[in-house]
Amino acid sequence: DTSTEGIYIIGSSDVLLEKNIFSRNNIERITGYYPAAVKIFNQSYRVTCQDNLVIDLPYSNGIWYDVGNVDGKFLNNWIEGVGIPNRKLDPRRPWPSDNGFFFEISKGAVCAGNVFVNCDQGIFVLNSSNVQIYNNTLINSTACIARNARTAANDAMFGWHSSTGPDVDKREGHVFVNNLLTGDSNYRRPLLFVWQPDSLCRQLPSPLVRQLDHNVYIRRSEKPASSLIVWSPAPGACCQVGFESLGELRRLFPQFSVSDRSYDNYSGPLFKSAELGNYQLLPTAPGAKSGMALSPDIRKLLGQTKKGGQYVGAYPPKLP
């Protein structure tokens, strides 16, 4: 029951936020301000958020690494009910939005092992570089990676913000691997939104991501209301394209999604018990074993002492 922020970290290094509950921030429903249950602000280094419960935040961001952060770690958190889920997407820009994990104008992060449920945008990476997104489960929660031309020179109000992060042409290098993205029969947003404005496309025609693979996309709807993935930069009108299938993405970008899997109008078994909030993927679910083996560094961050099987989503298989 907090106001603009629950916890505010500024200009700090080697911070650990662990096993906290963050709930009901911005109880006054303030507008014209950007609230967050946790704000990590202005050149903070190596801030780790792990094993936290971030819930019931319809008028607030969840955990926001905001400007100048370096080497953040966002691990094994549960994020549910952030923002207005299923808000209609504006393909021209990924805001206004409330976001579970928000990493803005910053350099380097690992987002792994988290569960996002019914969030406006579960993951939002904006004007940042080298964010590694591994083995997250997103339920009715768009993942968004974005950049625009905001700089210190063209931002009269908060120009110094942009000066603390990567230059415009360095806002790239992201990894999106082994994630499970699902939408129920009523979900009307894309599962993945990769965005930049068309005004930037001549200057920056290269993709924001350097690796996109071994993800599983599952939609329950027979006739989805949105494209599976909305992507830019891309050839065509407005430098943007909506992909209805992974095959369409591969035709334009053969270097991506080689081992991704997608399933539309899927009505079979999927989770152990979605009704009870257990989003562990069943071994018989489609694509359950299509993940890529994790590097030792990522396994260590996730607390995996043994080399496990290949899996997607936040729940590793039980090892003997």
C-alpha positions in Angstrom: 0.0 0.0 0.0 2.7 2.5 -1.1 2.6 5.6 -3.3 5.1 6.4 -6.0 7.6 3.7 -5.0 7.8 0.9 -2.4 11.6 0.7 -2.4 13.9 3.3 -4.2 17.6 2.4 -4.8 19.8 5.2 -6.3 23.4 5.3 -7.2 24.3 2.1 -5.4 26.3 -1.1 -6.1 26.1 -4.7 -5.1 22.5 -4.6 -3.8 20.5 -7.8 -3.2 16.6 -7.7 -3.0 15.5 -11.2 -2.0 12.4 -12.9 -0.7 10.3 -9.7 -0.5 6.6 -9.2 -1.3 5.8 -6.0 -3.3 2.1 -5.3 -3.7 -0.4 -2.5 -4.2 1.9 0.4 -5.2 0.4 3.7 -6.4 -2.7 3.2 -4.4 -3.7 6.8 -5.2 -3.6 6.0 -8.9 -1.4 9.0 -9.6 -1.1 9.9 -13.3 1.6 12.0 -15.0 4.2 10.1 -13.0 5.8 6.7 -13.6 5.4 4.6 -10.4 7.2 1.4 -9.6 7.0 -1.0 -6.7 10.8 -1.0 -6.9 12.9 1.6 -8.7 16.6 1.1 -9.2 17.8 4.4 -10.4 20.8 6.4 -11.8 23.9 4.3 -12.4 23.5 1.5 -9.9 25.7 -1.5 -10.5 25.2 -5.2 -10.0 21.7 -5.0 -8.4 20.2 -8.5 -8.0 16.5 -9.1 -7.6 15.7 -12.8 -6.9 13.0 -14.9 -5.4 10.6 -11.9 -4.9 6.8 -11.9 -5.1 5.6 -9.0 -7.2 1.8 -9.0 -7.3 -1.4 -6.9 -7.6 0.0 -3.8 -9.2 -2.7 -2.7 -11.7 -1.5 1.0 -11.6 2.3 0.6 -11.3 5.3 -1.0 -12.8 6.8 -3.9 -10.9 10.7 -3.7 -10.7 12.2 -1.0 -12.9 15.9 -0.7 -13.5 15.8 3.0 -14.7 18.7 4.7 -16.4 22.4 4.0 -16.1 22.2 0.5 -14.5 24.9 -2.0 -15.3 24.9 -5.8 -14.9 21.5 -6.3 -13.3 20.3 -9.7 -12.3 16.6 -10.5 -12.3 16.2 -14.2 -11.2 13.5 -16.6 -10.1 10.9 -13.9 -9.3 7.1 -14.3 -9.5 5.4 -11.3 -11.2 1.6 -11.3 -11.5 -1.1 -8.7 -12.1 1.2 -5.8 -13.2 -0.7 -3.2 -15.2 -3.8 -3.9 -17.2 -3.5 -7.3 -18.9 -4.6 -7.7 -22.4 -4.6 -3.9 -23.1 -4.9 -3.3 -26.8 -1.4 -3.0 -28.4 -0.5 0.2 -30.2 2.1 -1.1 -32.8 3.4 2.5 -33.2 5.0 2.4 -29.7 5.1 0.1 -26.7 3.9 2.6 -24.2 1.9 3.7 -22.2 2.4 0.4 -20.4 3.1 -1.0 -17.0 5.8 -3.7 -16.9 6.8 -6.5 -14.6 10.6 -6.3 -15.3 11.5 -3.0 -16.9 15.1 -2.4 -17.9 15.6 1.0 -19.4 18.6 3.0 -20.8 21.0 0.5 -19.2 23.8 -1.9 -20.0 23.8 -5.6 -19.4 21.3 -7.8 -17.5 20.3 -11.4 -17.1 16.5 -12.0 -16.8 16.1 -15.8 -16.1 13.8 -18.2 -14.4 10.9 -15.8 -13.8 7.2 -16.4 -14.1 5.0 -13.5 -15.4 1.2 -13.9 -15.2 -1.4 -11.6 -16.6 0.8 -8.5 -16.9 0.5 -5.6 -19.4 4.1 -6.3 -20.5 5.9 -8.9 -18.5 9.3 -8.0 -19.8 10.2 -4.6 -21.3 13.7 -3.8 -22.4 14.0 -0.2 -23.7 17.0 1.6 -25.1 19.4 -0.8 -23.5 22.1 -3.3 -24.6 23.1 -6.9 -24.0 20.2 -8.2 -22.0 20.1 -12.0 -21.8 16.6 -13.3 -21.4 16.6 -17.1 -20.6 14.0 -19.6 -19.4 11.1 -17.4 -18.4 7.5 -18.4 -18.4 5.1 -15.7 -19.7 1.3 -16.2 -19.3 -0.8 -13.6 -21.1 2.1 -11.2 -20.7 3.9 -9.7 -23.7 7.6 -9.6 -23.9 8.9 -6.4 -25.5 12.4 -5.3 -26.7 12.5 -1.8 -28.0 14.7 1.2 -28.9 14.2 4.7 -30.3 16.3 7.7 -31.1 16.1 9.3 -27.6 19.5 11.0 -26.8 20.8 13.6 -24.4 20.7 16.2 -27.2 17.1 15.7 -28.2 15.5 15.2 -24.8 15.1 18.7 -23.3 13.6 17.5 -20.0 15.6 14.4 -19.0 18.6 14.6 -21.4 21.0 13.3 -18.8 19.1 10.1 -18.6 20.1 9.0 -22.1 23.7 9.9 -21.5 24.0 7.2 -18.8 23.1 4.4 -21.1 24.2 3.0 -24.5 24.3 5.3 -27.5 21.5 4.9 -30.0 23.6 2.6 -32.3 24.6 0.4 -29.4 21.0 -0.5 -28.2 21.2 -4.0 -29.4 22.9 -7.4 -28.6 19.9 -9.0 -26.7 19.4 -12.7 -26.3 16.0 -14.3 -26.1 16.3 -18.1 -25.6 14.4 -21.0 -24.0 11.3 -18.9 -23.1 7.8 -20.1 -22.9 5.2 -17.6 -24.1 1.5 -18.5 -23.9 -1.8 -16.8 -24.4 -5.2 -18.1 -23.5 -8.3 -18.2 -25.8 -9.1 -14.5 -24.9 -5.6 -13.1 -25.3 -5.5 -10.5 -28.0 -1.9 -9.2 -28.0 1.3 -10.5 -29.7 3.4 -12.8 -27.5 6.6 -11.0 -28.6 7.0 -7.4 -29.6 10.3 -6.2 -31.0 10.0 -2.5 -31.9 11.7 0.6 -33.2 10.1 3.6 -34.9 10.2 3.8 -38.7 12.1 7.1 -38.5 15.0 5.1 -37.2 15.1 2.3 -39.7 17.4 3.9 -42.3 19.9 4.7 -39.6 19.6 1.3 -37.8 18.4 -1.5 -40.1 20.0 -4.3 -38.1 18.0 -6.4 -35.5 17.8 -5.5 -31.9 18.5 -9.1 -30.9 21.6 -11.1 -31.7 20.1 -14.5 -30.7 16.4 -15.6 -30.9 15.9 -19.3 -30.6 14.6 -22.4 -28.7 11.5 -20.5 -27.5 8.0 -22.0 -27.5 4.9 -20.0 -28.4 1.5 -21.4 -27.5 -1.9 -19.8 -28.2 -5.2 -21.3 -27.2 -7.3 -19.2 -29.6 -8.6 -20.7 -32.8 -8.5 -17.3 -34.5 -5.9 -15.1 -32.7 -6.7 -11.4 -32.5 -3.1 -10.4 -33.1 0.0 -11.5 -34.9 2.1 -14.0 -33.1 5.1 -11.6 -33.2 5.2 -7.9 -34.2 8.7 -7.0 -35.4 10.8 -4.1 -36.5 13.0 -3.1 -38.3 11.7 -5.0 -41.3 11.0 -4.4 -45.0 7.6 -2.9 -45.8 5.3 -0.2 -44.6 6.2 1.6 -41.4 9.4 -0.6 -41.2 7.3 -3.2 -39.3 5.7 -6.5 -39.9 3.4 -8.8 -38.1 4.4 -12.5 -38.2 1.5 -14.9 -38.1 3.9 -17.9 -37.9 7.5 -18.6 -37.2 7.8 -19.7 -40.9 7.1 -16.1 -41.9 9.8 -14.8 -39.5 12.4 -17.3 -40.8 11.8 -16.3 -44.4 12.8 -12.7 -43.6 15.4 -13.5 -40.9 16.7 -17.0 -41.5 19.3 -16.5 -38.7 16.6 -16.5 -36.1 14.1 -19.0 -34.6 15.6 -22.0 -36.3 14.6 -24.2 -33.3 11.6 -22.2 -32.0 8.3 -23.9 -31.9 4.8 -22.4 -32.1 1.3 -24.0 -31.6 -1.9 -22.2 -32.4 -5.4 -23.3 -31.4 -3.8 -25.7 -28.9 -6.3 -27.3 -26.5 -4.3 -30.1 -25.0 -2.5 -30.6 -21.7 0.0 -27.9 -20.9 0.7 -27.1 -17.2 0.5 -29.1 -14.1 -2.4 -26.9 -12.8 -3.0 -23.4 -14.2 -6.1 -23.2 -12.0 -3.8 -23.5 -8.9 -1.1 -21.3 -10.3 1.3 -24.2 -11.0 2.8 -23.3 -14.4 5.3 -26.1 -14.5 5.2 -27.4 -18.1 4.1 -31.0 -18.4 6.7 -33.4 -19.9 4.2 -34.3 -22.6 3.4 -30.7 -23.5 4.4 -29.5 -27.0 8.0 -28.3 -27.2 8.7 -29.2 -23.6 12.2 -30.5 -24.4 13.1 -28.1 -27.2 15.3 -25.9 -25.1 19.0 -25.2 -25.5 21.5 -26.3 -22.9 22.4 -23.5 -20.6 25.9 -22.2 -20.1 27.6 -22.8 -16.8 27.3 -19.1 -15.9 23.5 -19.1 -16.3 23.1 -22.4 -14.6 25.0 -21.0 -11.6 22.8 -17.9 -11.4 19.7 -20.1 -11.4 21.1 -22.3 -8.6 21.4 -25.4 -10.7 24.3 -27.5 -9.4 23.8 -30.2 -12.0 23.8 -30.0 -15.7 20.1 -30.4 -16.5 18.2 -31.4 -19.5 17.1 -29.0 -22.2 13.9 -27.3 -21.2 11.9 -24.2 -21.9 10.2 -21.9 -19.3 11.1 -21.2 -15.7 10.8 -24.7 -14.3 13.8 -27.0 -14.8 13.1 -30.8 -15.0 13.7 -32.7 -11.8 17.0 -34.5 -11.9 17.8 -37.8 -10.2 
